[in-house]
């Protein structure tokens, strides 16, 4: 069964709102940076074209609303991506930055051929969505480990976003390549367990944790 993921690039730059304490100009050399994250969540809605990632709510075939492509090898396409926007506030010597993260699935761009509507193919498409969520966790970790300053933090964050976006594309294509678009069940099991471990460890992959092997379990 063939399936692939199409990726939507949506970049929303954070807007800085700097409010130094009256009568005191903060020294950029001594500004403390506080970075925090919020994730956009919205309950599923039949009227909404966007489905936000929820670990408790897996993809359903009813979410795939686009007309199937008559050509090409894919039996299904899950259109997933991630974006962010943000705000900042400078008080005294502390710059507080809040990034709002969006991990989403576009219904009108996702499709499945009628003969491919089974649990195995759906699990493959769900893994594409999970990989996007995994990359967002890795994006957060990169930012936590990156030195930010008050003058150009937005460009640094944008750079890390673009790097993570490229990583997402690489992982999605590698997933399809190694699983032969879902035709290799053993490889799909390995990827499922790899992604699950990453999601449970703030985006850190098994090989980065020093895990040599994984006890694979059958796909349900």
mmCIF file of the C-alpha atoms, coordinates in Angstrom:
data_MODEL
# 
_entry.id   MODEL 
# 
loop_
_atom_site.group_PDB 
_atom_site.id 
_atom_site.type_symbol 
_atom_site.label_atom_id 
_atom_site.label_alt_id 
_atom_site.label_comp_id 
_atom_site.label_asym_id 
_atom_site.label_entity_id 
_atom_site.label_seq_id 
_atom_site.pdbx_PDB_ins_code 
_atom_site.Cartn_x 
_atom_site.Cartn_y 
_atom_site.Cartn_z 
_atom_site.occupancy 
_atom_site.B_iso_or_equiv 
_atom_site.pdbx_formal_charge 
_atom_site.auth_seq_id 
_atom_site.auth_comp_id 
_atom_site.auth_asym_id 
_atom_site.auth_atom_id 
_atom_site.pdbx_PDB_model_num 
ATOM 1   C CA . UNK A 1 1   ? 0.000   0.000  0.000   1.00 0.00 ? 1   UNK A CA 1 
ATOM 2   C CA . UNK A 1 2   ? 1.493   3.255  -1.077  1.00 0.00 ? 2   UNK A CA 1 
ATOM 3   C CA . UNK A 1 3   ? 1.218   6.461  0.815   1.00 0.00 ? 3   UNK A CA 1 
ATOM 4   C CA . UNK A 1 4   ? 3.207   9.608  1.249   1.00 0.00 ? 4   UNK A CA 1 
ATOM 5   C CA . UNK A 1 5   ? 3.058   12.934 3.062   1.00 0.00 ? 5   UNK A CA 1 
ATOM 6   C CA . UNK A 1 6   ? 2.846   16.320 1.417   1.00 0.00 ? 6   UNK A CA 1 
ATOM 7   C CA . UNK A 1 7   ? 4.226   19.150 3.515   1.00 0.00 ? 7   UNK A CA 1 
ATOM 8   C CA . UNK A 1 8   ? 2.797   22.656 3.781   1.00 0.00 ? 8   UNK A CA 1 
ATOM 9   C CA . UNK A 1 9   ? 5.227   25.435 4.655   1.00 0.00 ? 9   UNK A CA 1 
ATOM 10  C CA . UNK A 1 10  ? 3.600   28.063 6.870   1.00 0.00 ? 10  UNK A CA 1 
ATOM 11  C CA . UNK A 1 11  ? 5.934   30.453 8.640   1.00 0.00 ? 11  UNK A CA 1 
ATOM 12  C CA . UNK A 1 12  ? 4.568   33.001 11.072  1.00 0.00 ? 12  UNK A CA 1 
ATOM 13  C CA . UNK A 1 13  ? 7.303   35.179 12.507  1.00 0.00 ? 13  UNK A CA 1 
ATOM 14  C CA . UNK A 1 14  ? 7.129   36.254 16.135  1.00 0.00 ? 14  UNK A CA 1 
ATOM 15  C CA . UNK A 1 15  ? 6.469   39.933 16.654  1.00 0.00 ? 15  UNK A CA 1 
ATOM 16  C CA . UNK A 1 16  ? 8.551   41.627 19.317  1.00 0.00 ? 16  UNK A CA 1 
ATOM 17  C CA . UNK A 1 17  ? 6.797   43.936 21.748  1.00 0.00 ? 17  UNK A CA 1 
ATOM 18  C CA . UNK A 1 18  ? 9.543   45.411 23.894  1.00 0.00 ? 18  UNK A CA 1 
ATOM 19  C CA . UNK A 1 19  ? 8.543   47.422 26.939  1.00 0.00 ? 19  UNK A CA 1 
ATOM 20  C CA . UNK A 1 20  ? 11.582  48.462 29.009  1.00 0.00 ? 20  UNK A CA 1 
ATOM 21  C CA . UNK A 1 21  ? 10.966  49.677 32.524  1.00 0.00 ? 21  UNK A CA 1 
ATOM 22  C CA . UNK A 1 22  ? 10.331  53.430 32.495  1.00 0.00 ? 22  UNK A CA 1 
ATOM 23  C CA . UNK A 1 23  ? 13.449  55.484 33.078  1.00 0.00 ? 23  UNK A CA 1 
ATOM 24  C CA . UNK A 1 24  ? 15.780  52.493 32.751  1.00 0.00 ? 24  UNK A CA 1 
ATOM 25  C CA . UNK A 1 25  ? 17.327  51.238 29.550  1.00 0.00 ? 25  UNK A CA 1 
ATOM 26  C CA . UNK A 1 26  ? 18.121  47.543 29.672  1.00 0.00 ? 26  UNK A CA 1 
ATOM 27  C CA . UNK A 1 27  ? 21.704  46.605 28.861  1.00 0.00 ? 27  UNK A CA 1 
ATOM 28  C CA . UNK A 1 28  ? 21.596  43.994 26.048  1.00 0.00 ? 28  UNK A CA 1 
ATOM 29  C CA . UNK A 1 29  ? 24.745  42.413 27.471  1.00 0.00 ? 29  UNK A CA 1 
ATOM 30  C CA . UNK A 1 30  ? 22.928  41.537 30.681  1.00 0.00 ? 30  UNK A CA 1 
ATOM 31  C CA . UNK A 1 31  ? 19.408  40.846 29.446  1.00 0.00 ? 31  UNK A CA 1 
ATOM 32  C CA . UNK A 1 32  ? 17.968  37.582 30.751  1.00 0.00 ? 32  UNK A CA 1 
ATOM 33  C CA . UNK A 1 33  ? 16.047  35.581 28.148  1.00 0.00 ? 33  UNK A CA 1 
ATOM 34  C CA . UNK A 1 34  ? 13.055  33.525 29.251  1.00 0.00 ? 34  UNK A CA 1 
ATOM 35  C CA . UNK A 1 35  ? 11.647  31.307 26.489  1.00 0.00 ? 35  UNK A CA 1 
ATOM 36  C CA . UNK A 1 36  ? 8.393   29.417 26.879  1.00 0.00 ? 36  UNK A CA 1 
ATOM 37  C CA . UNK A 1 37  ? 6.143   27.441 24.559  1.00 0.00 ? 37  UNK A CA 1 
ATOM 38  C CA . UNK A 1 38  ? 2.406   27.132 24.129  1.00 0.00 ? 38  UNK A CA 1 
ATOM 39  C CA . UNK A 1 39  ? 0.700   24.718 21.768  1.00 0.00 ? 39  UNK A CA 1 
ATOM 40  C CA . UNK A 1 40  ? -2.414  25.622 19.838  1.00 0.00 ? 40  UNK A CA 1 
ATOM 41  C CA . UNK A 1 41  ? -5.175  23.127 20.519  1.00 0.00 ? 41  UNK A CA 1 
ATOM 42  C CA . UNK A 1 42  ? -8.682  23.132 19.154  1.00 0.00 ? 42  UNK A CA 1 
ATOM 43  C CA . UNK A 1 43  ? -11.369 20.456 19.426  1.00 0.00 ? 43  UNK A CA 1 
ATOM 44  C CA . UNK A 1 44  ? -12.111 18.642 16.147  1.00 0.00 ? 44  UNK A CA 1 
ATOM 45  C CA . UNK A 1 45  ? -14.783 20.384 14.128  1.00 0.00 ? 45  UNK A CA 1 
ATOM 46  C CA . UNK A 1 46  ? -16.582 19.224 11.018  1.00 0.00 ? 46  UNK A CA 1 
ATOM 47  C CA . UNK A 1 47  ? -16.566 22.799 9.727   1.00 0.00 ? 47  UNK A CA 1 
ATOM 48  C CA . UNK A 1 48  ? -12.809 23.318 10.176  1.00 0.00 ? 48  UNK A CA 1 
ATOM 49  C CA . UNK A 1 49  ? -10.322 22.378 7.472   1.00 0.00 ? 49  UNK A CA 1 
ATOM 50  C CA . UNK A 1 50  ? -7.497  22.235 10.008  1.00 0.00 ? 50  UNK A CA 1 
ATOM 51  C CA . UNK A 1 51  ? -6.986  19.402 12.470  1.00 0.00 ? 51  UNK A CA 1 
ATOM 52  C CA . UNK A 1 52  ? -4.483  20.141 15.237  1.00 0.00 ? 52  UNK A CA 1 
ATOM 53  C CA . UNK A 1 53  ? -2.335  17.349 16.606  1.00 0.00 ? 53  UNK A CA 1 
ATOM 54  C CA . UNK A 1 54  ? -3.771  15.579 19.633  1.00 0.00 ? 54  UNK A CA 1 
ATOM 55  C CA . UNK A 1 55  ? -2.154  12.360 20.926  1.00 0.00 ? 55  UNK A CA 1 
ATOM 56  C CA . UNK A 1 56  ? -5.568  11.257 22.158  1.00 0.00 ? 56  UNK A CA 1 
ATOM 57  C CA . UNK A 1 57  ? -7.227  11.790 18.803  1.00 0.00 ? 57  UNK A CA 1 
ATOM 58  C CA . UNK A 1 58  ? -5.817  9.703  15.959  1.00 0.00 ? 58  UNK A CA 1 
ATOM 59  C CA . UNK A 1 59  ? -6.486  10.335 12.290  1.00 0.00 ? 59  UNK A CA 1 
ATOM 60  C CA . UNK A 1 60  ? -9.658  8.902  10.780  1.00 0.00 ? 60  UNK A CA 1 
ATOM 61  C CA . UNK A 1 61  ? -10.476 8.257  7.153   1.00 0.00 ? 61  UNK A CA 1 
ATOM 62  C CA . UNK A 1 62  ? -13.219 10.865 7.445   1.00 0.00 ? 62  UNK A CA 1 
ATOM 63  C CA . UNK A 1 63  ? -10.469 13.483 7.828   1.00 0.00 ? 63  UNK A CA 1 
ATOM 64  C CA . UNK A 1 64  ? -9.242  12.853 4.267   1.00 0.00 ? 64  UNK A CA 1 
ATOM 65  C CA . UNK A 1 65  ? -11.503 15.081 2.162   1.00 0.00 ? 65  UNK A CA 1 
ATOM 66  C CA . UNK A 1 66  ? -9.602  15.740 -1.076  1.00 0.00 ? 66  UNK A CA 1 
ATOM 67  C CA . UNK A 1 67  ? -10.247 13.825 -4.266  1.00 0.00 ? 67  UNK A CA 1 
ATOM 68  C CA . UNK A 1 68  ? -7.737  10.989 -4.746  1.00 0.00 ? 68  UNK A CA 1 
ATOM 69  C CA . UNK A 1 69  ? -5.110  11.446 -7.415  1.00 0.00 ? 69  UNK A CA 1 
ATOM 70  C CA . UNK A 1 70  ? -5.760  9.111  -10.358 1.00 0.00 ? 70  UNK A CA 1 
ATOM 71  C CA . UNK A 1 71  ? -2.047  8.902  -11.151 1.00 0.00 ? 71  UNK A CA 1 
ATOM 72  C CA . UNK A 1 72  ? 1.049   8.151  -9.171  1.00 0.00 ? 72  UNK A CA 1 
ATOM 73  C CA . UNK A 1 73  ? 2.031   5.400  -6.744  1.00 0.00 ? 73  UNK A CA 1 
ATOM 74  C CA . UNK A 1 74  ? 0.417   6.811  -3.600  1.00 0.00 ? 74  UNK A CA 1 
ATOM 75  C CA . UNK A 1 75  ? -2.734  5.285  -2.193  1.00 0.00 ? 75  UNK A CA 1 
ATOM 76  C CA . UNK A 1 76  ? -3.132  8.053  0.382   1.00 0.00 ? 76  UNK A CA 1 
ATOM 77  C CA . UNK A 1 77  ? -1.653  11.437 1.227   1.00 0.00 ? 77  UNK A CA 1 
ATOM 78  C CA . UNK A 1 78  ? -1.604  13.090 4.658   1.00 0.00 ? 78  UNK A CA 1 
ATOM 79  C CA . UNK A 1 79  ? -0.924  16.810 4.402   1.00 0.00 ? 79  UNK A CA 1 
ATOM 80  C CA . UNK A 1 80  ? 0.796   17.812 7.646   1.00 0.00 ? 80  UNK A CA 1 
ATOM 81  C CA . UNK A 1 81  ? 3.066   20.615 8.785   1.00 0.00 ? 81  UNK A CA 1 
ATOM 82  C CA . UNK A 1 82  ? 3.888   22.940 11.673  1.00 0.00 ? 82  UNK A CA 1 
ATOM 83  C CA . UNK A 1 83  ? 4.134   26.674 12.215  1.00 0.00 ? 83  UNK A CA 1 
ATOM 84  C CA . UNK A 1 84  ? 4.586   29.183 15.004  1.00 0.00 ? 84  UNK A CA 1 
ATOM 85  C CA . UNK A 1 85  ? 3.854   32.730 15.990  1.00 0.00 ? 85  UNK A CA 1 
ATOM 86  C CA . UNK A 1 86  ? 4.962   34.552 19.085  1.00 0.00 ? 86  UNK A CA 1 
ATOM 87  C CA . UNK A 1 87  ? 5.245   37.588 21.249  1.00 0.00 ? 87  UNK A CA 1 
ATOM 88  C CA . UNK A 1 88  ? 7.856   39.124 23.506  1.00 0.00 ? 88  UNK A CA 1 
ATOM 89  C CA . UNK A 1 89  ? 7.903   41.494 26.450  1.00 0.00 ? 89  UNK A CA 1 
ATOM 90  C CA . UNK A 1 90  ? 10.953  43.214 27.939  1.00 0.00 ? 90  UNK A CA 1 
ATOM 91  C CA . UNK A 1 91  ? 10.554  44.088 31.609  1.00 0.00 ? 91  UNK A CA 1 
ATOM 92  C CA . UNK A 1 92  ? 13.534  45.419 33.536  1.00 0.00 ? 92  UNK A CA 1 
ATOM 93  C CA . UNK A 1 93  ? 16.399  43.142 32.437  1.00 0.00 ? 93  UNK A CA 1 
ATOM 94  C CA . UNK A 1 94  ? 14.252  40.154 31.439  1.00 0.00 ? 94  UNK A CA 1 
ATOM 95  C CA . UNK A 1 95  ? 13.015  39.463 27.918  1.00 0.00 ? 95  UNK A CA 1 
ATOM 96  C CA . UNK A 1 96  ? 10.121  37.008 27.995  1.00 0.00 ? 96  UNK A CA 1 
ATOM 97  C CA . UNK A 1 97  ? 9.457   35.256 24.687  1.00 0.00 ? 97  UNK A CA 1 
ATOM 98  C CA . UNK A 1 98  ? 6.377   33.094 24.146  1.00 0.00 ? 98  UNK A CA 1 
ATOM 99  C CA . UNK A 1 99  ? 6.133   30.901 21.055  1.00 0.00 ? 99  UNK A CA 1 
ATOM 100 C CA . UNK A 1 100 ? 2.769   29.432 20.102  1.00 0.00 ? 100 UNK A CA 1 
ATOM 101 C CA . UNK A 1 101 ? 3.262   26.212 18.162  1.00 0.00 ? 101 UNK A CA 1 
ATOM 102 C CA . UNK A 1 102 ? 0.810   24.734 15.689  1.00 0.00 ? 102 UNK A CA 1 
ATOM 103 C CA . UNK A 1 103 ? 1.064   21.110 14.502  1.00 0.00 ? 103 UNK A CA 1 
ATOM 104 C CA . UNK A 1 104 ? -1.676  20.509 11.979  1.00 0.00 ? 104 UNK A CA 1 
ATOM 105 C CA . UNK A 1 105 ? -3.269  18.363 9.297   1.00 0.00 ? 105 UNK A CA 1 
ATOM 106 C CA . UNK A 1 106 ? -5.117  19.887 6.326   1.00 0.00 ? 106 UNK A CA 1 
ATOM 107 C CA . UNK A 1 107 ? -8.247  17.927 5.475   1.00 0.00 ? 107 UNK A CA 1 
ATOM 108 C CA . UNK A 1 108 ? -8.907  19.459 2.049   1.00 0.00 ? 108 UNK A CA 1 
ATOM 109 C CA . UNK A 1 109 ? -5.400  18.534 0.870   1.00 0.00 ? 109 UNK A CA 1 
ATOM 110 C CA . UNK A 1 110 ? -5.410  14.964 2.238   1.00 0.00 ? 110 UNK A CA 1 
ATOM 111 C CA . UNK A 1 111 ? -6.903  12.037 0.359   1.00 0.00 ? 111 UNK A CA 1 
ATOM 112 C CA . UNK A 1 112 ? -7.179  8.264  0.149   1.00 0.00 ? 112 UNK A CA 1 
ATOM 113 C CA . UNK A 1 113 ? -8.206  5.925  -2.630  1.00 0.00 ? 113 UNK A CA 1 
ATOM 114 C CA . UNK A 1 114 ? -11.306 3.865  -1.798  1.00 0.00 ? 114 UNK A CA 1 
ATOM 115 C CA . UNK A 1 115 ? -9.515  0.516  -2.017  1.00 0.00 ? 115 UNK A CA 1 
ATOM 116 C CA . UNK A 1 116 ? -6.847  1.652  0.497   1.00 0.00 ? 116 UNK A CA 1 
ATOM 117 C CA . UNK A 1 117 ? -9.146  2.455  3.409   1.00 0.00 ? 117 UNK A CA 1 
ATOM 118 C CA . UNK A 1 118 ? -7.809  -0.008 5.953   1.00 0.00 ? 118 UNK A CA 1 
ATOM 119 C CA . UNK A 1 119 ? -6.197  0.225  9.383   1.00 0.00 ? 119 UNK A CA 1 
ATOM 120 C CA . UNK A 1 120 ? -2.676  -0.476 8.142   1.00 0.00 ? 120 UNK A CA 1 
ATOM 121 C CA . UNK A 1 121 ? -2.650  2.369  5.613   1.00 0.00 ? 121 UNK A CA 1 
ATOM 122 C CA . UNK A 1 122 ? -4.232  4.678  8.186   1.00 0.00 ? 122 UNK A CA 1 
ATOM 123 C CA . UNK A 1 123 ? -1.449  3.775  10.650  1.00 0.00 ? 123 UNK A CA 1 
ATOM 124 C CA . UNK A 1 124 ? 1.100   4.775  8.006   1.00 0.00 ? 124 UNK A CA 1 
ATOM 125 C CA . UNK A 1 125 ? -0.556  8.171  7.541   1.00 0.00 ? 125 UNK A CA 1 
ATOM 126 C CA . UNK A 1 126 ? -0.772  8.656  11.298  1.00 0.00 ? 126 UNK A CA 1 
ATOM 127 C CA . UNK A 1 127 ? 2.977   8.082  11.505  1.00 0.00 ? 127 UNK A CA 1 
ATOM 128 C CA . UNK A 1 128 ? 3.499   10.933 9.058   1.00 0.00 ? 128 UNK A CA 1 
ATOM 129 C CA . UNK A 1 129 ? 1.554   13.168 11.466  1.00 0.00 ? 129 UNK A CA 1 
ATOM 130 C CA . UNK A 1 130 ? 3.521   11.781 14.435  1.00 0.00 ? 130 UNK A CA 1 
ATOM 131 C CA . UNK A 1 131 ? 6.810   12.545 12.684  1.00 0.00 ? 131 UNK A CA 1 
ATOM 132 C CA . UNK A 1 132 ? 5.728   16.156 12.267  1.00 0.00 ? 132 UNK A CA 1 
ATOM 133 C CA . UNK A 1 133 ? 4.956   16.290 16.003  1.00 0.00 ? 133 UNK A CA 1 
ATOM 134 C CA . UNK A 1 134 ? 8.342   14.708 16.756  1.00 0.00 ? 134 UNK A CA 1 
ATOM 135 C CA . UNK A 1 135 ? 10.132  17.406 14.771  1.00 0.00 ? 135 UNK A CA 1 
ATOM 136 C CA . UNK A 1 136 ? 8.334   20.098 16.767  1.00 0.00 ? 136 UNK A CA 1 
ATOM 137 C CA . UNK A 1 137 ? 9.695   18.567 19.983  1.00 0.00 ? 137 UNK A CA 1 
ATOM 138 C CA . UNK A 1 138 ? 13.164  18.638 18.431  1.00 0.00 ? 138 UNK A CA 1 
ATOM 139 C CA . UNK A 1 139 ? 12.621  22.264 17.362  1.00 0.00 ? 139 UNK A CA 1 
ATOM 140 C CA . UNK A 1 140 ? 11.820  23.184 20.965  1.00 0.00 ? 140 UNK A CA 1 
ATOM 141 C CA . UNK A 1 141 ? 14.938  21.426 22.236  1.00 0.00 ? 141 UNK A CA 1 
ATOM 142 C CA . UNK A 1 142 ? 17.122  23.224 19.681  1.00 0.00 ? 142 UNK A CA 1 
ATOM 143 C CA . UNK A 1 143 ? 15.796  26.587 20.840  1.00 0.00 ? 143 UNK A CA 1 
ATOM 144 C CA . UNK A 1 144 ? 16.327  25.725 24.497  1.00 0.00 ? 144 UNK A CA 1 
ATOM 145 C CA . UNK A 1 145 ? 19.965  24.982 23.675  1.00 0.00 ? 145 UNK A CA 1 
ATOM 146 C CA . UNK A 1 146 ? 20.469  28.066 21.481  1.00 0.00 ? 146 UNK A CA 1 
ATOM 147 C CA . UNK A 1 147 ? 21.875  31.321 22.816  1.00 0.00 ? 147 UNK A CA 1 
ATOM 148 C CA . UNK A 1 148 ? 19.331  34.086 22.162  1.00 0.00 ? 148 UNK A CA 1 
ATOM 149 C CA . UNK A 1 149 ? 19.831  37.822 22.539  1.00 0.00 ? 149 UNK A CA 1 
ATOM 150 C CA . UNK A 1 150 ? 17.355  40.668 22.688  1.00 0.00 ? 150 UNK A CA 1 
ATOM 151 C CA . UNK A 1 151 ? 18.389  42.286 19.404  1.00 0.00 ? 151 UNK A CA 1 
ATOM 152 C CA . UNK A 1 152 ? 17.978  39.477 16.878  1.00 0.00 ? 152 UNK A CA 1 
ATOM 153 C CA . UNK A 1 153 ? 16.242  36.605 18.682  1.00 0.00 ? 153 UNK A CA 1 
ATOM 154 C CA . UNK A 1 154 ? 13.547  36.559 16.012  1.00 0.00 ? 154 UNK A CA 1 
ATOM 155 C CA . UNK A 1 155 ? 16.012  35.837 13.190  1.00 0.00 ? 155 UNK A CA 1 
ATOM 156 C CA . UNK A 1 156 ? 17.654  33.092 15.275  1.00 0.00 ? 156 UNK A CA 1 
ATOM 157 C CA . UNK A 1 157 ? 14.285  31.472 15.947  1.00 0.00 ? 157 UNK A CA 1 
ATOM 158 C CA . UNK A 1 158 ? 13.364  31.728 12.274  1.00 0.00 ? 158 UNK A CA 1 
ATOM 159 C CA . UNK A 1 159 ? 16.642  30.070 11.295  1.00 0.00 ? 159 UNK A CA 1 
ATOM 160 C CA . UNK A 1 160 ? 16.032  27.169 13.681  1.00 0.00 ? 160 UNK A CA 1 
ATOM 161 C CA . UNK A 1 161 ? 12.496  26.848 12.334  1.00 0.00 ? 161 UNK A CA 1 
ATOM 162 C CA . UNK A 1 162 ? 13.758  26.545 8.764   1.00 0.00 ? 162 UNK A CA 1 
ATOM 163 C CA . UNK A 1 163 ? 16.338  23.990 9.845   1.00 0.00 ? 163 UNK A CA 1 
ATOM 164 C CA . UNK A 1 164 ? 13.620  21.961 11.579  1.00 0.00 ? 164 UNK A CA 1 
ATOM 165 C CA . UNK A 1 165 ? 11.366  22.270 8.560   1.00 0.00 ? 165 UNK A CA 1 
ATOM 166 C CA . UNK A 1 166 ? 14.117  20.767 6.407   1.00 0.00 ? 166 UNK A CA 1 
ATOM 167 C CA . UNK A 1 167 ? 14.607  18.024 8.989   1.00 0.00 ? 167 UNK A CA 1 
ATOM 168 C CA . UNK A 1 168 ? 10.889  17.244 8.857   1.00 0.00 ? 168 UNK A CA 1 
ATOM 169 C CA . UNK A 1 169 ? 11.033  16.815 5.091   1.00 0.00 ? 169 UNK A CA 1 
ATOM 170 C CA . UNK A 1 170 ? 14.097  14.585 5.346   1.00 0.00 ? 170 UNK A CA 1 
ATOM 171 C CA . UNK A 1 171 ? 12.462  12.354 7.962   1.00 0.00 ? 171 UNK A CA 1 
ATOM 172 C CA . UNK A 1 172 ? 9.199   12.120 6.031   1.00 0.00 ? 172 UNK A CA 1 
ATOM 173 C CA . UNK A 1 173 ? 10.947  11.092 2.831   1.00 0.00 ? 173 UNK A CA 1 
ATOM 174 C CA . UNK A 1 174 ? 13.233  8.691  4.671   1.00 0.00 ? 174 UNK A CA 1 
ATOM 175 C CA . UNK A 1 175 ? 10.199  7.100  6.342   1.00 0.00 ? 175 UNK A CA 1 
ATOM 176 C CA . UNK A 1 176 ? 8.516   6.515  2.980   1.00 0.00 ? 176 UNK A CA 1 
ATOM 177 C CA . UNK A 1 177 ? 11.747  5.316  1.411   1.00 0.00 ? 177 UNK A CA 1 
ATOM 178 C CA . UNK A 1 178 ? 12.600  2.797  4.142   1.00 0.00 ? 178 UNK A CA 1 
ATOM 179 C CA . UNK A 1 179 ? 9.034   1.496  4.428   1.00 0.00 ? 179 UNK A CA 1 
ATOM 180 C CA . UNK A 1 180 ? 8.572   1.500  0.644   1.00 0.00 ? 180 UNK A CA 1 
ATOM 181 C CA . UNK A 1 181 ? 5.551   3.749  1.179   1.00 0.00 ? 181 UNK A CA 1 
ATOM 182 C CA . UNK A 1 182 ? 4.112   1.234  3.635   1.00 0.00 ? 182 UNK A CA 1 
ATOM 183 C CA . UNK A 1 183 ? 4.778   -1.914 1.628   1.00 0.00 ? 183 UNK A CA 1 
ATOM 184 C CA . UNK A 1 184 ? 7.373   -3.072 4.168   1.00 0.00 ? 184 UNK A CA 1 
ATOM 185 C CA . UNK A 1 185 ? 5.533   -3.851 7.447   1.00 0.00 ? 185 UNK A CA 1 
ATOM 186 C CA . UNK A 1 186 ? 8.702   -4.686 9.405   1.00 0.00 ? 186 UNK A CA 1 
ATOM 187 C CA . UNK A 1 187 ? 10.235  -1.325 8.523   1.00 0.00 ? 187 UNK A CA 1 
ATOM 188 C CA . UNK A 1 188 ? 7.005   0.421  9.447   1.00 0.00 ? 188 UNK A CA 1 
ATOM 189 C CA . UNK A 1 189 ? 7.084   -1.240 12.877  1.00 0.00 ? 189 UNK A CA 1 
ATOM 190 C CA . UNK A 1 190 ? 10.656  -0.043 13.384  1.00 0.00 ? 190 UNK A CA 1 
ATOM 191 C CA . UNK A 1 191 ? 9.688   3.503  12.462  1.00 0.00 ? 191 UNK A CA 1 
ATOM 192 C CA . UNK A 1 192 ? 6.617   3.431  14.687  1.00 0.00 ? 192 UNK A CA 1 
ATOM 193 C CA . UNK A 1 193 ? 8.676   2.350  17.706  1.00 0.00 ? 193 UNK A CA 1 
ATOM 194 C CA . UNK A 1 194 ? 11.431  4.851  16.865  1.00 0.00 ? 194 UNK A CA 1 
ATOM 195 C CA . UNK A 1 195 ? 8.952   7.734  16.656  1.00 0.00 ? 195 UNK A CA 1 
ATOM 196 C CA . UNK A 1 196 ? 7.150   6.669  19.839  1.00 0.00 ? 196 UNK A CA 1 
ATOM 197 C CA . UNK A 1 197 ? 10.422  6.633  21.766  1.00 0.00 ? 197 UNK A CA 1 
ATOM 198 C CA . UNK A 1 198 ? 11.245  10.082 20.406  1.00 0.00 ? 198 UNK A CA 1 
ATOM 199 C CA . UNK A 1 199 ? 7.858   11.474 21.409  1.00 0.00 ? 199 UNK A CA 1 
ATOM 200 C CA . UNK A 1 200 ? 8.289   10.126 24.951  1.00 0.00 ? 200 UNK A CA 1 
ATOM 201 C CA . UNK A 1 201 ? 11.762  11.673 25.266  1.00 0.00 ? 201 UNK A CA 1 
ATOM 202 C CA . UNK A 1 202 ? 11.209  15.272 24.157  1.00 0.00 ? 202 UNK A CA 1 
ATOM 203 C CA . UNK A 1 203 ? 12.173  14.538 20.568  1.00 0.00 ? 203 UNK A CA 1 
ATOM 204 C CA . UNK A 1 204 ? 15.376  12.639 21.316  1.00 0.00 ? 204 UNK A CA 1 
ATOM 205 C CA . UNK A 1 205 ? 15.631  9.652  18.971  1.00 0.00 ? 205 UNK A CA 1 
ATOM 206 C CA . UNK A 1 206 ? 16.687  6.134  20.075  1.00 0.00 ? 206 UNK A CA 1 
ATOM 207 C CA . UNK A 1 207 ? 20.092  6.383  18.404  1.00 0.00 ? 207 UNK A CA 1 
ATOM 208 C CA . UNK A 1 208 ? 20.699  9.661  20.262  1.00 0.00 ? 208 UNK A CA 1 
ATOM 209 C CA . UNK A 1 209 ? 19.785  7.927  23.526  1.00 0.00 ? 209 UNK A CA 1 
ATOM 210 C CA . UNK A 1 210 ? 22.309  5.178  22.846  1.00 0.00 ? 210 UNK A CA 1 
ATOM 211 C CA . UNK A 1 211 ? 19.626  2.543  22.317  1.00 0.00 ? 211 UNK A CA 1 
ATOM 212 C CA . UNK A 1 212 ? 21.059  -0.139 20.069  1.00 0.00 ? 212 UNK A CA 1 
ATOM 213 C CA . UNK A 1 213 ? 17.871  -2.065 19.427  1.00 0.00 ? 213 UNK A CA 1 
ATOM 214 C CA . UNK A 1 214 ? 14.141  -1.858 19.999  1.00 0.00 ? 214 UNK A CA 1 
ATOM 215 C CA . UNK A 1 215 ? 11.760  -4.603 21.073  1.00 0.00 ? 215 UNK A CA 1 
ATOM 216 C CA . UNK A 1 216 ? 9.321   -4.368 18.216  1.00 0.00 ? 216 UNK A CA 1 
ATOM 217 C CA . UNK A 1 217 ? 5.672   -5.063 18.751  1.00 0.00 ? 217 UNK A CA 1 
ATOM 218 C CA . UNK A 1 218 ? 3.134   -5.868 16.012  1.00 0.00 ? 218 UNK A CA 1 
ATOM 219 C CA . UNK A 1 219 ? 1.136   -3.113 14.382  1.00 0.00 ? 219 UNK A CA 1 
ATOM 220 C CA . UNK A 1 220 ? -2.411  -3.085 15.688  1.00 0.00 ? 220 UNK A CA 1 
# 
